[in-house]
Amino acid sequence: MLDFSRQYVNLREEVLAAIEQVCTSQRFILGPAVESFELQAASACQVAHAVGCSSGTDALWLALTAAKIGPGDAVITTPFSFFASVSSILHAGAQPLLADIDPLTFNLSPASVEKVIKNHSGSALKAILPVHLYGQCADWDAFRELAQRYNLLLIEDAAQAFGAAWRGTPAGSLGDLAAFSFYPTKNLSAFGDAGLLTTASAELDERARMLRAHGMRQRYYHDEVGWNTRLDSIQAAVLEVKLRYLPAWNEKRRQIARQYDDLLTAAALTATTTKEGIVLPITDPRATPVFHQYVIRAPRRDALRQHLADRQIGSEIYYPVPLHLQSSLTSLGYNKGDFPISEQAAEEVLALPIYPELRDDEQRTVVEAIGDFYQ
């Protein structure tokens, strides 16, 4: 599914030199390496401020808490995402409200969100948290209009979307705040866990920096109950090296995605619904995706995945159980059937291997194996 060694062999000397510089400096937590990466990341996202932290999950919590979202507040997000999209809201003390997804892009549906807004009563609704799923930005035109009409904050879950854009504006600078993950499988990846918060607001930037270090503005003087979610200097150094290569890597991912489209179409495997064949990923023409994942809808998905595994071809299901059906989230009060589009997606989606170093012959092998399954 993903071969880390192919990237590392090309960056080895550069990465080790950056790590050596941190080791020589003996500044292992925050410090110059983190400050340098934050500046470069903010520039790449075309945003004023970037705050390094220890994971993408912590970046989401920091964004919510920096915006003073907590007990008594509610945030709307998607049931079709990684667990942190909801768990971060709960950890902030707020109430997650879910809305169904768009059937074409898998992203949060603005129309479904507006229904939730109109039906909502009780807790004070404070924000919408769309996820740029699989590396394609959500419909930001529609979400910006909703946020303005209902006086809500917009927080981007951009964990999978560093380098993506909406109408040419990078992810990370679209909303009031944004959260990125640099987990090792991401397009921009650390050698462990790491994350980033971005914002145009100097006030939110200052609060996030305070919260990530136990609520301290002055050492050992705790203004609020924050958390320990600081970014390691070694991870920042690795990320700054990789950031220089990311535009080319993301372009390669787009090229691989186009080639999958061409190969699957040429093999007569595609259709508009899973009743007739494989459904290819849909790209919104207003978006510039980075294809963190290349996700098809597949008939008999589980059997196809086993067929690929038997041929030693990796694949993955993102995500097999929508969040409203997770056993740990039954307290949210949702039931099977509440979000039918998300539930159908969970039964059909399959991510195929995609990373910049994937070879043409390997792609052809994947498509040939899929063709053998459906013949």
C-alpha positions in Angstrom: 0.0 0.0 0.0 2.9 2.4 0.8 6.7 1.9 0.7 8.4 4.4 3.0 11.9 3.2 2.0 11.6 4.6 -1.6 11.2 8.1 -0.3 13.8 7.8 2.4 16.6 6.6 0.0 16.3 9.8 -2.0 16.3 12.1 1.1 18.6 10.2 3.5 21.6 12.5 3.5 19.5 15.6 3.7 17.3 14.3 6.5 20.1 13.0 8.5 22.0 16.3 8.2 18.9 18.1 9.5 18.6 15.7 12.4 22.3 16.1 13.2 21.9 19.8 13.4 19.1 19.5 16.0 21.2 17.0 18.0 24.2 19.4 17.9 22.0 22.3 19.1 20.5 20.2 22.0 17.2 22.0 21.5 14.8 19.1 21.2 11.4 20.6 22.1 10.1 23.7 20.2 13.1 26.0 19.6 14.7 27.2 16.3 13.9 24.1 14.2 10.2 24.3 15.1 10.1 28.1 14.5 11.7 27.7 11.1 9.3 24.9 10.0 6.3 27.0 11.2 7.4 29.9 9.1 7.9 27.7 6.0 4.6 25.9 6.6 2.7 29.2 7.0 4.2 30.5 3.8 3.2 27.3 1.9 -0.4 27.7 3.2 -0.4 31.4 2.4 -1.5 32.1 6.0 -0.1 34.4 8.7 0.4 32.0 11.5 1.3 28.3 11.9 1.6 26.5 15.3 3.4 23.2 15.4 2.1 20.5 17.8 2.4 16.8 18.6 -0.3 15.4 16.3 -3.2 16.1 13.9 -5.6 15.2 16.7 -4.0 17.7 19.0 -4.1 20.3 16.2 -7.9 19.9 16.0 -8.3 20.2 19.8 -6.0 23.2 19.8 -8.1 24.9 17.1 -11.4 24.3 18.9 -10.0 25.3 22.3 -8.2 28.4 21.0 -11.5 29.5 19.5 -13.0 29.1 23.0 -15.3 26.2 22.0 -16.2 24.0 24.9 -19.0 22.8 27.2 -22.4 24.0 26.1 -21.2 24.6 22.5 -21.9 22.4 19.4 -19.9 21.8 16.2 -21.1 20.2 13.0 -18.9 17.7 11.2 -19.1 14.5 9.1 -19.7 10.9 10.2 -17.4 9.7 7.3 -13.9 10.5 8.5 -11.2 9.4 10.9 -12.2 9.2 14.5 -10.4 12.4 15.6 -12.8 14.6 13.7 -15.4 13.8 16.4 -13.2 12.9 19.3 -11.4 16.2 19.3 -14.8 18.0 19.7 -15.6 15.8 22.6 -12.2 16.4 24.2 -12.9 20.1 23.9 -16.0 19.5 25.9 -18.4 20.4 23.1 -21.2 18.5 21.4 -20.6 17.0 17.9 -23.5 17.2 15.5 -23.3 15.1 12.4 -24.4 15.8 8.8 -24.3 13.4 5.8 -21.8 13.6 3.0 -21.9 14.4 -0.7 -22.2 11.1 -2.6 -19.7 12.2 -5.3 -16.8 13.7 -3.3 -17.4 12.0 0.1 -17.0 15.4 1.7 -19.4 16.9 4.2 -22.6 18.1 2.3 -23.4 21.8 2.8 -27.1 21.0 2.2 -27.1 18.4 4.9 -25.3 20.9 7.2 -27.9 23.5 6.7 -30.6 21.1 7.6 -28.8 20.4 10.9 -28.4 24.1 11.6 -32.2 24.7 11.0 -33.1 21.7 13.2 -30.7 22.4 15.9 -31.8 23.5 19.4 -30.2 23.5 22.8 -26.4 24.0 22.8 -25.0 27.1 21.2 -23.9 26.2 17.7 -20.4 27.7 17.2 -18.7 26.1 14.2 -18.7 23.9 11.2 -15.7 21.5 10.9 -15.6 20.1 7.3 -13.0 17.5 6.4 -10.9 17.7 3.2 -11.3 14.0 2.8 -8.7 12.0 0.8 -6.9 15.3 0.0 -9.8 17.2 -1.8 -11.1 20.4 -0.3 -14.7 20.5 0.7 -17.1 22.9 -1.1 -15.7 26.1 0.5 -17.9 28.4 -1.4 -21.0 26.9 0.2 -19.5 26.6 3.6 -18.3 30.2 3.6 -21.8 31.3 2.7 -23.4 29.2 5.5 -20.8 30.5 8.0 -21.6 34.1 7.1 -25.4 33.6 7.1 -25.5 31.8 10.5 -22.5 33.6 12.2 -20.4 30.4 12.6 -16.7 29.7 12.7 -15.1 27.5 10.0 -12.5 25.0 11.1 -10.7 22.9 8.4 -9.9 19.3 9.2 -7.1 19.4 6.6 -5.3 16.4 8.1 -5.1 14.7 4.6 -4.8 17.9 2.5 -1.5 19.7 2.9 -0.9 21.3 -0.5 -4.5 21.0 -1.6 -6.4 24.2 -2.7 -9.9 25.6 -3.4 -10.1 28.0 -6.3 -6.3 28.4 -5.9 -6.4 29.2 -2.2 -4.5 26.7 -0.2 -6.0 24.5 2.5 -5.1 25.9 5.8 -6.0 29.5 4.8 -9.6 28.9 3.9 -11.2 28.8 7.4 -10.8 30.7 10.6 -8.5 27.9 11.8 -7.1 24.6 10.2 -5.6 21.5 11.5 -3.0 19.3 9.7 -1.6 15.9 10.5 1.9 14.7 9.6 1.4 11.1 10.6 3.9 9.0 8.6 1.4 8.0 5.9 0.5 11.6 5.0 1.7 13.4 1.9 3.9 15.5 4.1 5.0 13.1 6.8 7.1 13.1 9.9 9.2 10.3 11.3 6.5 9.9 14.0 3.5 11.9 15.1 3.3 15.6 14.5 0.7 18.2 13.6 0.1 21.9 12.8 -2.6 24.5 13.4 -2.9 27.5 11.0 -4.8 30.7 11.3 -4.9 34.3 10.0 -5.7 35.5 13.5 -2.9 36.8 15.7 -5.2 36.3 18.7 -5.9 32.7 17.9 -2.3 32.0 17.2 -1.2 33.4 20.6 -3.9 31.3 22.4 -2.9 28.2 20.6 0.8 28.7 21.5 -0.2 29.2 25.1 -2.5 26.1 25.2 0.0 23.8 23.6 2.4 24.3 26.6 0.2 23.7 29.6 -1.5 27.1 29.4 1.8 29.0 30.0 2.6 32.4 28.6 5.4 32.8 31.1 7.3 29.8 32.3 5.6 28.1 35.3 2.7 30.6 35.3 -0.4 28.8 34.0 -3.1 31.2 32.8 -5.4 28.3 31.7 -5.5 24.6 31.8 -3.8 23.8 28.5 -2.1 20.6 27.5 1.4 19.3 26.6 1.1 19.1 22.8 4.4 20.6 21.7 6.2 19.7 18.5 9.6 17.9 18.7 12.5 19.7 17.0 13.6 16.6 15.2 10.2 16.1 13.6 10.1 19.8 12.6 13.6 19.4 11.0 12.4 16.4 9.0 9.3 18.1 7.9 11.1 21.2 6.7 13.3 19.0 4.5 10.3 17.2 3.0 8.2 20.4 2.6 10.6 21.5 -0.2 9.7 18.4 -2.2 6.0 18.3 -1.5 4.7 20.3 -4.5 6.5 17.8 -6.9 5.2 14.8 -4.8 1.7 16.1 -4.9 1.8 16.6 -8.7 3.1 13.0 -9.1 0.1 11.8 -7.1 -2.2 13.7 -9.4 -0.5 12.1 -12.3 -0.8 8.6 -10.8 -4.5 9.3 -10.2 -5.0 10.2 -13.8 -3.3 7.1 -14.9 -5.5 4.9 -12.7 -8.5 6.6 -14.3 -7.1 5.9 -17.8 -6.2 2.3 -17.0 -9.4 1.4 -15.3 -11.5 3.0 -18.1 -9.4 1.3 -20.8 -10.1 -2.0 -19.1 -13.8 -1.4 -19.3 -14.1 -1.7 -15.5 -15.8 1.7 -14.8 -19.4 2.8 -14.5 -21.5 5.5 -12.9 -22.9 3.2 -10.1 -21.5 0.1 -8.4 -24.4 -1.9 -9.9 -22.6 -1.8 -13.2 -18.9 -1.5 -12.3 -16.2 0.5 -10.4 -17.0 4.2 -9.8 -13.9 6.4 -10.1 -13.0 9.3 -7.8 -14.7 12.5 -8.6 -12.7 15.8 -8.6 -14.6 19.0 -8.1 -13.4 21.3 -10.9 -12.9 24.1 -8.3 -10.6 22.0 -6.2 -6.9 21.1 -6.6 -6.7 17.7 -4.9 -3.5 16.1 -3.6 -4.8 12.5 -3.7 -3.7 11.5 -0.2 -5.8 8.5 -1.2 -7.1 7.2 -4.5 -10.5 5.8 -3.5 -12.8 3.9 -5.8 -16.3 2.6 -5.1 -16.2 -1.2 -5.8 -18.9 -3.9 -6.2 -18.3 -6.7 -3.8 -15.7 -4.6 -2.2 -14.6 -7.0 0.6 -14.1 -9.9 -1.8 -12.1 -7.7 -4.2 -9.9 -6.6 -1.3 -9.2 -10.2 -0.4 -8.5 -11.0 -4.0 -5.9 -8.2 -4.1 -4.4 -9.4 -0.8 -4.0 -12.9 -2.2 -1.9 -11.3 -4.9 0.2 -9.3 -2.3 -1.4 -6.0 -3.5 -2.2 -3.6 -0.7 -5.5 -1.8 -0.3 -7.3 -0.2 2.6 -10.8 0.8 3.6 -11.2 4.5 4.7 -13.5 4.1 6.6 -15.4 0.8 7.3 -17.6 2.0 10.1 -19.1 5.5 10.0 -18.5 7.5 13.2 -22.2 7.5 14.2 -22.1 3.7 14.4 -18.9 3.4 16.4 -19.5 1.7 19.8 -17.7 4.4 21.7 -20.0 7.1 20.3 -23.4 5.7 21.0 -24.0 8.5 23.4 -24.3 10.9 20.4 -27.7 9.4 19.9 -27.5 8.4 16.3 -28.7 5.1 14.8 -28.1 3.0 11.7 -29.9 4.6 8.8 -29.4 8.2 10.0 -26.7 8.9 7.4 -27.4 6.6 4.5 -24.9 8.1 2.1 -22.1 7.7 4.6 -23.2 4.2 5.4 -23.3 3.2 1.7 -19.8 4.7 1.2 -18.5 2.7 4.1 -19.7 -0.5 2.3 -18.1 0.4 -1.1 -14.9 2.5 -0.8 -11.5 1.0 -1.4 -8.2 2.9 -1.5 -5.7 1.6 -4.0 -1.9 2.1 -3.6 -0.8 5.7 -4.4 2.4 7.4 -3.4 4.9 9.4 -5.5 7.4 6.5 -6.0 4.7 4.0 -7.3 5.9 2.6 -10.6 3.9 2.4 -13.8 4.2 -1.4 -14.0 2.9 -1.7 -10.4 -0.1 0.4 -11.3 -0.8 -1.9 -14.3 -0.5 -4.9 -12.0 -3.1 -3.5 -9.7 -5.5 -2.8 -12.5 -4.9 -6.2 -14.1 -5.7 -7.9 -10.8 -8.9 -5.9 -10.5 -9.8 -6.9 -14.0 -9.2 -10.6 -13.3 -11.6 -10.3 -10.3 -14.5 -8.9 -12.3 -14.0 -11.0 -15.5 
